[in-house]
Amino acid sequence: GVTPQEQLPSPPQLDLPQTDRNLSNFGDSNCTGNTSTLADAMRISCNTAFAALGLRLGEDRLRQQAEAFGFNDGGLSVPTRVAASVFPRNLDPPQLAFSAIGQFSVTATPLQMAMVAGGVANRGEVMKPYLVREVQAPDLSLLDRAEPEVYKRAVSVDIAAELTRMMQLVVTGGSGRAAAIAGVSVAGKTGTAQGAAGANPDVWFIGFAPAEAPQVAVAVVVEDGGDQGANATGGKVSAPIAKEVMQAVLRR
């Protein structure tokens, strides 16, 4: 494991084992220097720190944690079948490093990432998602109603609280500042996912608010860079959309 204040390697280029290819940060930045705390790495979305941490933790622990949030579950329905989000198996070290930052062949649906945000917000318990709240007969009598049901415990209450604090730093002074709402504590995380060579990135933001007593969790993905093209990031494109959704729910 690792604590929020533990120092991680965060060079501009992370030397990957078994290959002459390196893993770089966005814009070839060096984050906060050659080392970053976990909290700072999350705040500014430092690729090399999380890739180095992934190499340290290993494939099995990363995959097991991803599965605790719902990855690799092909049987989920809402009640229509949900496409499985995937954390891959049998990774060599370079593949593991890229998978640790959500690259290589990691795939995720917007629903899955909303479940990640909601699970952290819900003190570590991921709830079973549903699309239909209730079914009514023609005379409006109730035929069926979805009831809240725990799907998985993803992390402990303490770890959820630590993640929440770090996700608040993302919004107050990091890559997700465009999701900040006046008078409301927002927790969030940006993502900028590269696709095929020459394609614009798919950009993400997940978050919840208010951080201390959550009422709304959200996941936003904008494909192909939206109106920012190759310059798109989750912080620039997706965070403002998430802000508007959260404001609408909270009426702020």
Contacts in CASP RR format, 6 or more apart in sequence:
PFRMAT RR
TARGET T0000
AUTHOR 0000-0000-0000
METHOD contacts of the structure
MODEL  1
GVTPQEQLPSPPQLDLPQTDRNLSNFGDSNCTGNTSTLADAMRISCNTAF
AALGLRLGEDRLRQQAEAFGFNDGGLSVPTRVAASVFPRNLDPPQLAFSA
IGQFSVTATPLQMAMVAGGVANRGEVMKPYLVREVQAPDLSLLDRAEPEV
YKRAVSVDIAAELTRMMQLVVTGGSGRAAAIAGVSVAGKTGTAQGAAGAN
PDVWFIGFAPAEAPQVAVAVVVEDGGDQGANATGGKVSAPIAKEVMQAVL
RR
1 57 0 8 1.000
2 8 0 8 1.000
2 38 0 8 1.000
2 53 0 8 1.000
3 38 0 8 1.000
4 37 0 8 1.000
4 38 0 8 1.000
4 39 0 8 1.000
4 162 0 8 1.000
4 165 0 8 1.000
4 166 0 8 1.000
5 37 0 8 1.000
5 38 0 8 1.000
5 39 0 8 1.000
6 37 0 8 1.000
6 38 0 8 1.000
7 35 0 8 1.000
7 36 0 8 1.000
7 37 0 8 1.000
8 35 0 8 1.000
8 36 0 8 1.000
8 37 0 8 1.000
8 38 0 8 1.000
8 41 0 8 1.000
8 49 0 8 1.000
8 50 0 8 1.000
8 52 0 8 1.000
8 53 0 8 1.000
9 34 0 8 1.000
9 35 0 8 1.000
9 48 0 8 1.000
9 49 0 8 1.000
9 52 0 8 1.000
10 25 0 8 1.000
10 30 0 8 1.000
10 31 0 8 1.000
10 32 0 8 1.000
10 33 0 8 1.000
10 34 0 8 1.000
10 35 0 8 1.000
10 36 0 8 1.000
10 41 0 8 1.000
10 46 0 8 1.000
10 48 0 8 1.000
10 49 0 8 1.000
10 52 0 8 1.000
11 30 0 8 1.000
11 33 0 8 1.000
11 34 0 8 1.000
11 48 0 8 1.000
12 24 0 8 1.000
12 25 0 8 1.000
12 28 0 8 1.000
12 29 0 8 1.000
12 30 0 8 1.000
12 48 0 8 1.000
13 22 0 8 1.000
13 23 0 8 1.000
13 24 0 8 1.000
13 28 0 8 1.000
13 48 0 8 1.000
14 22 0 8 1.000
14 23 0 8 1.000
14 24 0 8 1.000
14 47 0 8 1.000
14 48 0 8 1.000
14 51 0 8 1.000
14 52 0 8 1.000
14 97 0 8 1.000
15 22 0 8 1.000
16 22 0 8 1.000
16 23 0 8 1.000
16 93 0 8 1.000
16 94 0 8 1.000
16 97 0 8 1.000
17 55 0 8 1.000
17 93 0 8 1.000
17 94 0 8 1.000
18 92 0 8 1.000
18 93 0 8 1.000
18 94 0 8 1.000
19 94 0 8 1.000
21 94 0 8 1.000
23 47 0 8 1.000
23 48 0 8 1.000
23 51 0 8 1.000
23 94 0 8 1.000
23 97 0 8 1.000
23 98 0 8 1.000
23 101 0 8 1.000
24 47 0 8 1.000
24 48 0 8 1.000
25 31 0 8 1.000
25 46 0 8 1.000
25 47 0 8 1.000
25 48 0 8 1.000
26 45 0 8 1.000
26 47 0 8 1.000
26 192 0 8 1.000
26 233 0 8 1.000
31 40 0 8 1.000
31 41 0 8 1.000
31 44 0 8 1.000
31 46 0 8 1.000
31 48 0 8 1.000
31 49 0 8 1.000
32 40 0 8 1.000
32 44 0 8 1.000
32 46 0 8 1.000
36 44 0 8 1.000
36 46 0 8 1.000
36 49 0 8 1.000
38 49 0 8 1.000
38 53 0 8 1.000
38 166 0 8 1.000
39 165 0 8 1.000
39 166 0 8 1.000
39 169 0 8 1.000
40 46 0 8 1.000
41 49 0 8 1.000
41 50 0 8 1.000
41 53 0 8 1.000
42 166 0 8 1.000
42 167 0 8 1.000
42 169 0 8 1.000
42 170 0 8 1.000
42 189 0 8 1.000
43 166 0 8 1.000
43 169 0 8 1.000
43 170 0 8 1.000
43 173 0 8 1.000
43 174 0 8 1.000
43 175 0 8 1.000
44 174 0 8 1.000
44 175 0 8 1.000
45 170 0 8 1.000
45 175 0 8 1.000
45 189 0 8 1.000
45 190 0 8 1.000
45 191 0 8 1.000
45 192 0 8 1.000
47 101 0 8 1.000
50 100 0 8 1.000
50 101 0 8 1.000
51 97 0 8 1.000
51 98 0 8 1.000
51 100 0 8 1.000
51 101 0 8 1.000
52 97 0 8 1.000
53 100 0 8 1.000
54 62 0 8 1.000
54 96 0 8 1.000
54 97 0 8 1.000
54 100 0 8 1.000
55 93 0 8 1.000
55 96 0 8 1.000
55 97 0 8 1.000
55 100 0 8 1.000
57 100 0 8 1.000
58 96 0 8 1.000
59 89 0 8 1.000
59 91 0 8 1.000
59 96 0 8 1.000
59 99 0 8 1.000
62 87 0 8 1.000
62 96 0 8 1.000
62 99 0 8 1.000
62 100 0 8 1.000
63 71 0 8 1.000
63 72 0 8 1.000
63 87 0 8 1.000
63 88 0 8 1.000
63 89 0 8 1.000
65 154 0 8 1.000
65 155 0 8 1.000
66 72 0 8 1.000
66 87 0 8 1.000
67 73 0 8 1.000
67 87 0 8 1.000
68 126 0 8 1.000
68 152 0 8 1.000
68 153 0 8 1.000
68 154 0 8 1.000
68 155 0 8 1.000
69 112 0 8 1.000
69 115 0 8 1.000
69 116 0 8 1.000
69 119 0 8 1.000
69 126 0 8 1.000
69 152 0 8 1.000
69 154 0 8 1.000
70 76 0 8 1.000
70 85 0 8 1.000
70 112 0 8 1.000
70 115 0 8 1.000
70 126 0 8 1.000
70 151 0 8 1.000
70 152 0 8 1.000
70 154 0 8 1.000
71 84 0 8 1.000
71 85 0 8 1.000
71 86 0 8 1.000
71 87 0 8 1.000
71 108 0 8 1.000
71 112 0 8 1.000
72 84 0 8 1.000
72 85 0 8 1.000
72 86 0 8 1.000
72 87 0 8 1.000
73 84 0 8 1.000
73 85 0 8 1.000
74 81 0 8 1.000
74 82 0 8 1.000
74 83 0 8 1.000
74 84 0 8 1.000
75 81 0 8 1.000
75 82 0 8 1.000
75 84 0 8 1.000
76 82 0 8 1.000
76 84 0 8 1.000
76 129 0 8 1.000
78 111 0 8 1.000
78 129 0 8 1.000
78 130 0 8 1.000
78 131 0 8 1.000
78 132 0 8 1.000
79 130 0 8 1.000
79 131 0 8 1.000
79 132 0 8 1.000
80 131 0 8 1.000
82 109 0 8 1.000
82 111 0 8 1.000
82 112 0 8 1.000
82 129 0 8 1.000
83 109 0 8 1.000
85 107 0 8 1.000
85 108 0 8 1.000
85 109 0 8 1.000
85 112 0 8 1.000
86 105 0 8 1.000
86 106 0 8 1.000
86 107 0 8 1.000
86 108 0 8 1.000
87 99 0 8 1.000
87 106 0 8 1.000
88 95 0 8 1.000
88 99 0 8 1.000
88 104 0 8 1.000
88 105 0 8 1.000
88 106 0 8 1.000
91 99 0 8 1.000
91 104 0 8 1.000
95 104 0 8 1.000
95 105 0 8 1.000
98 104 0 8 1.000
99 105 0 8 1.000
99 106 0 8 1.000
102 108 0 8 1.000
102 193 0 8 1.000
103 193 0 8 1.000
103 194 0 8 1.000
110 219 0 8 1.000
110 220 0 8 1.000
110 221 0 8 1.000
111 129 0 8 1.000
111 219 0 8 1.000
113 204 0 8 1.000
113 206 0 8 1.000
113 219 0 8 1.000
113 221 0 8 1.000
114 129 0 8 1.000
114 206 0 8 1.000
114 217 0 8 1.000
114 218 0 8 1.000
114 219 0 8 1.000
115 126 0 8 1.000
115 127 0 8 1.000
115 129 0 8 1.000
115 151 0 8 1.000
116 126 0 8 1.000
116 154 0 8 1.000
116 206 0 8 1.000
116 219 0 8 1.000
117 188 0 8 1.000
117 206 0 8 1.000
117 207 0 8 1.000
117 208 0 8 1.000
117 217 0 8 1.000
117 218 0 8 1.000
117 219 0 8 1.000
118 126 0 8 1.000
118 127 0 8 1.000
118 208 0 8 1.000
118 214 0 8 1.000
118 217 0 8 1.000
119 125 0 8 1.000
119 126 0 8 1.000
119 127 0 8 1.000
119 154 0 8 1.000
119 160 0 8 1.000
119 217 0 8 1.000
120 154 0 8 1.000
120 155 0 8 1.000
120 160 0 8 1.000
120 163 0 8 1.000
120 164 0 8 1.000
120 167 0 8 1.000
120 187 0 8 1.000
120 208 0 8 1.000
121 164 0 8 1.000
121 187 0 8 1.000
121 207 0 8 1.000
121 208 0 8 1.000
121 214 0 8 1.000
121 217 0 8 1.000
122 160 0 8 1.000
122 214 0 8 1.000
123 157 0 8 1.000
123 160 0 8 1.000
123 161 0 8 1.000
124 153 0 8 1.000
124 154 0 8 1.000
124 155 0 8 1.000
124 156 0 8 1.000
124 157 0 8 1.000
124 159 0 8 1.000
124 160 0 8 1.000
125 150 0 8 1.000
125 152 0 8 1.000
125 153 0 8 1.000
125 154 0 8 1.000
126 150 0 8 1.000
126 151 0 8 1.000
126 152 0 8 1.000
126 153 0 8 1.000
126 154 0 8 1.000
127 148 0 8 1.000
127 149 0 8 1.000
127 150 0 8 1.000
127 151 0 8 1.000
128 149 0 8 1.000
128 150 0 8 1.000
128 151 0 8 1.000
129 151 0 8 1.000
130 146 0 8 1.000
132 146 0 8 1.000
133 145 0 8 1.000
133 146 0 8 1.000
134 142 0 8 1.000
134 143 0 8 1.000
134 144 0 8 1.000
134 145 0 8 1.000
134 146 0 8 1.000
135 142 0 8 1.000
135 143 0 8 1.000
135 144 0 8 1.000
135 145 0 8 1.000
136 142 0 8 1.000
136 143 0 8 1.000
137 143 0 8 1.000
155 163 0 8 1.000
164 187 0 8 1.000
164 211 0 8 1.000
167 187 0 8 1.000
167 188 0 8 1.000
167 189 0 8 1.000
167 207 0 8 1.000
167 211 0 8 1.000
168 185 0 8 1.000
168 186 0 8 1.000
168 187 0 8 1.000
168 188 0 8 1.000
168 211 0 8 1.000
170 176 0 8 1.000
170 187 0 8 1.000
170 188 0 8 1.000
170 189 0 8 1.000
170 190 0 8 1.000
171 177 0 8 1.000
171 179 0 8 1.000
171 180 0 8 1.000
171 186 0 8 1.000
171 187 0 8 1.000
171 188 0 8 1.000
172 180 0 8 1.000
175 190 0 8 1.000
175 191 0 8 1.000
175 233 0 8 1.000
175 234 0 8 1.000
175 235 0 8 1.000
176 188 0 8 1.000
176 190 0 8 1.000
176 205 0 8 1.000
176 234 0 8 1.000
176 235 0 8 1.000
176 239 0 8 1.000
177 235 0 8 1.000
177 239 0 8 1.000
178 235 0 8 1.000
178 236 0 8 1.000
178 239 0 8 1.000
178 240 0 8 1.000
178 243 0 8 1.000
179 186 0 8 1.000
179 188 0 8 1.000
179 205 0 8 1.000
179 207 0 8 1.000
179 235 0 8 1.000
179 239 0 8 1.000
179 240 0 8 1.000
179 242 0 8 1.000
179 243 0 8 1.000
179 246 0 8 1.000
180 186 0 8 1.000
180 243 0 8 1.000
181 209 0 8 1.000
181 243 0 8 1.000
181 246 0 8 1.000
181 247 0 8 1.000
181 250 0 8 1.000
181 252 0 8 1.000
182 252 0 8 1.000
183 252 0 8 1.000
184 209 0 8 1.000
184 210 0 8 1.000
184 246 0 8 1.000
184 250 0 8 1.000
184 252 0 8 1.000
185 209 0 8 1.000
185 210 0 8 1.000
185 211 0 8 1.000
185 212 0 8 1.000
186 207 0 8 1.000
186 208 0 8 1.000
186 209 0 8 1.000
186 210 0 8 1.000
186 211 0 8 1.000
186 243 0 8 1.000
186 246 0 8 1.000
187 207 0 8 1.000
187 208 0 8 1.000
187 209 0 8 1.000
187 211 0 8 1.000
188 205 0 8 1.000
188 206 0 8 1.000
188 207 0 8 1.000
188 208 0 8 1.000
189 205 0 8 1.000
189 206 0 8 1.000
189 207 0 8 1.000
190 203 0 8 1.000
190 204 0 8 1.000
190 205 0 8 1.000
190 233 0 8 1.000
190 234 0 8 1.000
190 235 0 8 1.000
190 238 0 8 1.000
190 239 0 8 1.000
191 203 0 8 1.000
191 204 0 8 1.000
191 205 0 8 1.000
191 233 0 8 1.000
191 234 0 8 1.000
191 235 0 8 1.000
191 238 0 8 1.000
192 201 0 8 1.000
192 203 0 8 1.000
192 204 0 8 1.000
192 232 0 8 1.000
192 233 0 8 1.000
192 234 0 8 1.000
192 235 0 8 1.000
193 201 0 8 1.000
193 202 0 8 1.000
193 203 0 8 1.000
193 204 0 8 1.000
194 201 0 8 1.000
195 201 0 8 1.000
195 202 0 8 1.000
198 230 0 8 1.000
199 224 0 8 1.000
200 224 0 8 1.000
200 225 0 8 1.000
200 226 0 8 1.000
200 228 0 8 1.000
200 229 0 8 1.000
200 230 0 8 1.000
200 232 0 8 1.000
201 225 0 8 1.000
201 230 0 8 1.000
201 232 0 8 1.000
201 233 0 8 1.000
202 221 0 8 1.000
202 222 0 8 1.000
202 223 0 8 1.000
202 224 0 8 1.000
202 225 0 8 1.000
203 221 0 8 1.000
203 222 0 8 1.000
203 225 0 8 1.000
203 226 0 8 1.000
203 228 0 8 1.000
203 232 0 8 1.000
203 233 0 8 1.000
203 234 0 8 1.000
203 235 0 8 1.000
203 236 0 8 1.000
203 237 0 8 1.000
203 238 0 8 1.000
204 219 0 8 1.000
204 220 0 8 1.000
204 221 0 8 1.000
204 234 0 8 1.000
204 238 0 8 1.000
205 218 0 8 1.000
205 219 0 8 1.000
205 220 0 8 1.000
205 234 0 8 1.000
205 235 0 8 1.000
205 238 0 8 1.000
205 239 0 8 1.000
205 241 0 8 1.000
205 242 0 8 1.000
206 217 0 8 1.000
206 218 0 8 1.000
206 219 0 8 1.000
206 220 0 8 1.000
206 242 0 8 1.000
207 217 0 8 1.000
207 218 0 8 1.000
207 219 0 8 1.000
207 242 0 8 1.000
207 246 0 8 1.000
208 214 0 8 1.000
208 216 0 8 1.000
208 217 0 8 1.000
208 218 0 8 1.000
208 246 0 8 1.000
209 215 0 8 1.000
209 216 0 8 1.000
209 246 0 8 1.000
209 250 0 8 1.000
210 250 0 8 1.000
215 249 0 8 1.000
215 250 0 8 1.000
216 245 0 8 1.000
216 246 0 8 1.000
216 249 0 8 1.000
216 250 0 8 1.000
218 242 0 8 1.000
218 245 0 8 1.000
218 246 0 8 1.000
220 238 0 8 1.000
220 239 0 8 1.000
220 241 0 8 1.000
220 242 0 8 1.000
220 245 0 8 1.000
221 238 0 8 1.000
222 232 0 8 1.000
222 234 0 8 1.000
222 237 0 8 1.000
222 238 0 8 1.000
222 241 0 8 1.000
225 232 0 8 1.000
225 237 0 8 1.000
226 232 0 8 1.000
226 237 0 8 1.000
227 237 0 8 1.000
228 236 0 8 1.000
228 237 0 8 1.000
246 252 0 8 1.000
END
